[in-house]
């Protein structure tokens, strides 16, 4: 059996982590054993995961095998996008300026803020009572 070439990329967003394996192929994407149409509920999330492939004009040249855990669907979609962009960069370093310009290699640092003691939430305060 011939050794198959594959490129690994890890993407994170909020509490979602995606492992992306890019293999030369016909453009099929598998997310946790399902198609993106089955896994992601909205059209915008399906489009979001293909953005790095479209920007680098490699859509249809790679099959992507994706495993994603944690977070919600939107965070998972952004994690997959970052993972695909990083895998494309490991395939061809010359794609880096193109992916960087589109913002696909930047990890979004925003996370859930913890609840503070004495407060009902992270920033919310209890209702003020004058009397």
C-alpha positions as CSV (number, residue, x, y, z in Angstrom):
1,X,0.0,0.0,0.0
2,X,1.5,3.4,-1.0
3,X,2.2,6.0,1.7
4,X,-0.4,8.7,1.4
5,X,0.8,12.3,1.7
6,X,-1.2,14.4,4.1
7,X,-0.9,17.8,5.8
8,X,-1.9,18.5,9.4
9,X,-3.4,21.7,10.7
10,X,-4.8,22.4,14.1
11,X,-7.4,25.2,14.6
12,X,-8.9,26.6,17.8
13,X,-11.7,29.0,18.5
14,X,-13.4,29.7,21.9
15,X,-13.4,26.2,23.4
16,X,-13.5,24.3,20.1
17,X,-10.5,22.4,18.7
18,X,-10.3,21.0,15.2
19,X,-7.8,18.6,13.7
20,X,-7.6,18.9,9.9
21,X,-5.9,16.3,7.6
22,X,-5.6,17.6,4.0
23,X,-4.9,14.9,1.4
24,X,-4.7,15.3,-2.3
25,X,-8.1,14.4,-3.7
26,X,-11.3,15.7,-5.3
27,X,-12.4,18.3,-2.8
28,X,-14.5,16.2,-0.4
29,X,-14.7,17.5,3.2
30,X,-15.7,15.2,6.1
31,X,-16.4,16.7,9.5
32,X,-16.7,14.1,12.2
33,X,-17.7,11.5,9.6
34,X,-20.4,13.7,8.1
35,X,-20.5,16.1,5.2
36,X,-20.4,19.8,6.1
37,X,-24.0,20.1,4.9
38,X,-25.1,17.6,7.5
39,X,-22.9,18.8,10.3
40,X,-23.2,22.6,10.1
41,X,-26.8,24.0,10.4
42,X,-26.4,27.3,8.5
43,X,-25.2,28.2,5.1
44,X,-22.8,30.8,6.4
45,X,-20.9,28.2,8.5
46,X,-20.6,25.9,5.4
47,X,-19.2,28.8,3.4
48,X,-16.8,29.9,6.2
49,X,-15.0,26.6,6.3
50,X,-14.2,26.7,2.5
51,X,-12.8,30.3,2.6
52,X,-9.1,29.4,2.9
53,X,-9.5,26.9,0.0
54,X,-11.2,29.4,-2.2
55,X,-8.7,32.2,-1.4
56,X,-5.8,30.0,-2.2
57,X,-7.5,28.5,-5.3
58,X,-7.0,24.9,-4.0
59,X,-10.7,24.1,-3.7
60,X,-11.2,20.7,-5.4
61,X,-7.6,19.7,-5.1
62,X,-7.7,18.4,-1.5
63,X,-9.9,16.1,0.6
64,X,-10.2,17.3,4.2
65,X,-10.7,14.9,7.0
66,X,-11.7,16.9,10.1
67,X,-12.3,16.0,13.7
68,X,-13.7,18.7,15.9
69,X,-14.5,18.8,19.6
70,X,-15.9,21.3,22.1
71,X,-17.7,24.6,21.8
72,X,-20.7,25.3,19.6
73,X,-21.2,25.1,15.9
74,X,-19.9,28.6,15.1
75,X,-16.8,28.2,17.1
76,X,-16.2,24.8,15.5
77,X,-16.6,26.3,12.0
78,X,-14.0,29.0,12.8
79,X,-11.7,26.3,14.3
80,X,-12.0,24.2,11.1
81,X,-11.2,27.3,9.0
82,X,-8.0,28.0,10.9
83,X,-7.0,24.4,10.7
84,X,-7.5,24.2,7.0
85,X,-5.5,27.4,6.5
86,X,-2.6,26.1,8.7
87,X,-2.7,22.8,6.7
88,X,-2.5,24.7,3.4
89,X,0.4,26.6,4.8
90,X,2.3,23.4,5.6
91,X,1.5,22.2,2.1
92,X,2.9,25.3,0.4
93,X,4.6,28.1,2.4
94,X,4.2,30.5,-0.5
95,X,0.4,30.6,0.3
96,X,1.2,32.3,3.6
97,X,0.9,36.0,2.5
98,X,-2.4,35.2,0.7
99,X,-3.9,33.5,3.7
100,X,-2.5,36.1,6.1
101,X,-4.0,38.9,4.1
102,X,-7.4,37.2,4.2
103,X,-7.1,36.9,8.0
104,X,-7.3,33.1,7.9
105,X,-4.1,32.4,9.9
106,X,-5.1,34.7,12.8
107,X,-6.5,32.9,15.8
108,X,-9.4,34.7,17.4
109,X,-8.4,35.3,21.0
110,X,-11.8,36.1,22.4
111,X,-13.0,33.6,25.0
112,X,-15.8,33.1,27.5
113,X,-15.3,35.4,30.5
114,X,-15.6,33.7,33.9
115,X,-18.3,34.6,36.3
116,X,-17.1,36.8,39.2
117,X,-17.9,36.2,42.8
118,X,-20.7,38.4,44.3
119,X,-22.1,39.0,40.8
120,X,-24.8,37.1,38.8
121,X,-22.5,36.8,35.8
122,X,-19.2,38.0,34.4
123,X,-20.2,41.7,34.2
124,X,-23.8,41.8,35.2
125,X,-24.7,43.4,38.5
126,X,-27.6,42.7,40.9
127,X,-30.5,45.2,40.6
128,X,-30.0,48.3,42.7
129,X,-32.7,49.0,45.2
130,X,-32.9,52.5,46.7
131,X,-35.3,51.6,49.5
